[in-house]
Amino acid sequence: MGTLALPLPLRGDRTRRALTDTTAALLVVAVAAGSTYFIDHWGARKGIGMGLFLVALCWFAATRRTLVALAVFMAYIGMVDGYAKLSTGSTVVSLVRDALLFAIVAGVLVRAQVSGKPVRVPPLSAWVITFVVVVFAQVLNPSGGTFTHSLAGVRQHLEFVPLFFLAFAFLRTKAALRGFVILLLVIGAANGVAGYLQFNLTAQEFAAWGPGYADRVLGRGAFVDAGRTFTSGDTTGLVRPFGLGSDAGAGGVMGAFALGALLVLITRFTRMRYLLLAAVLALGVIAAIVTSQGRAPVLAAAIIVVTYGLLTLTAGGRLATLVGLGVTAVVVLFVFQGIAGSATQSGADDAFRYSGLTPSKIVATAGEARGSSIAVIPQNIVDYPLGAGLGSVGPAASYKGGTTLIDTVDTESWFSFIVVETGIPGLLTVFGFTITLLWLGFVRIRKEPDPEARALLAAMLAPLAALLALYWTGGGLTATTPYAPYLWTIGGVVAYWLIERPAALRAALRAAASSA
């Protein structure tokens, strides 16, 4: 879309050294002062922890290895954020991820300012900017709550938008794409290990993991009448594992999102270390999906496998794709039988609720559970064409100062959620953005000249098809993890790899032809 020059670039080695030295001194003073304050007021353990967080924050802002910082942030989102929030029972913990992300953004902008290099505006930015404008416009909605409550609503929609620009700027090599899919696999496998540990726990045992788990599992506080337990046969109070996510089934979704990465590792990398890595991580990824016992992970897994197959079949490599699908099917059977056996031996066979999640029944069970929520989508569109104010539903609804609409509207479908929050303009923008990304994948991935890059891109884009399906059955997906960070990150990847890079390659070919 062009370039955006930052004002007043700072030039000269002396200016850079002075800025660097001053900034480093200020950061040291800030960390020391902050650690001392928190130790005095919170005690040694919490104070030291806060001091370490300040050090991490400084590193995220100062490091020039932005890809490494993004990888650490991705690992934090997928393996630490949910557990930290629920084990402590503090919603303030969620601000850690925002602080880390915006530290990366601040560091990138400052370095661009110092170097004087223009900032490149990515393709597809019109979608993103439009959504940002729509969200901020909702702050002025007369039906909304207080200003501070609306700001909390702004956060839930826009906190991960910077990932679009960061992914466009830094995920530009095959090595970066390869690192992304391997890390995605590690996150999925880690959630599988956690899901397996949680699988045979009773509600009371699971609640002992922390106050946040207790509220959700036992149905306390904001989760009264919405406890994350179920009944199967003669057994009541059974739990569905969270993995390392912040709610039931979240770990399974992270495992499902890693399936494309698993397939590409099996089919495209023949070195022994990659195959061994795939074999080990496959067990964890499949365990994450199987132990979750939820419709969303199973439905997402099926759609992602099919979509990956379609994307890679159109891009060549049919035999490799079929081999990968066959190997994955064997691993699924092996893990499924192992977990089923574990459940039977522990006397928890009733807890294995896949009788309603077989391929022949999953659509029917989804319809029974979410049919009424899907049916009210048209009425919500009619009732709230311009939205009802930010924070009316979703995670921000728990903040003080909201409207009387809270807890009165059925927003179990994402379509209802986004309409109530941002109106029809927000709905069309996010849904159109998602459709555009997936369409570009089907149209342009096959034109990528590098076979490995094609497979990596297919693995990364396949979860978008699952996200489109889950829009019908899930609530505030684009305001929660892992859906929101994944959507905006893949948007940046598509903007570079399927729009910017092909255009640059065509321009280079034209230049070479004209000079020949």
Beta strands, then each sheet from edge to edge (+ up, - down):
strand 1: 3-4
strand 2: 119-120
strand 3: 229-232
strand 4: 235-239
sheet 1: 1+ 2-
sheet 2: 3+ 4-
end
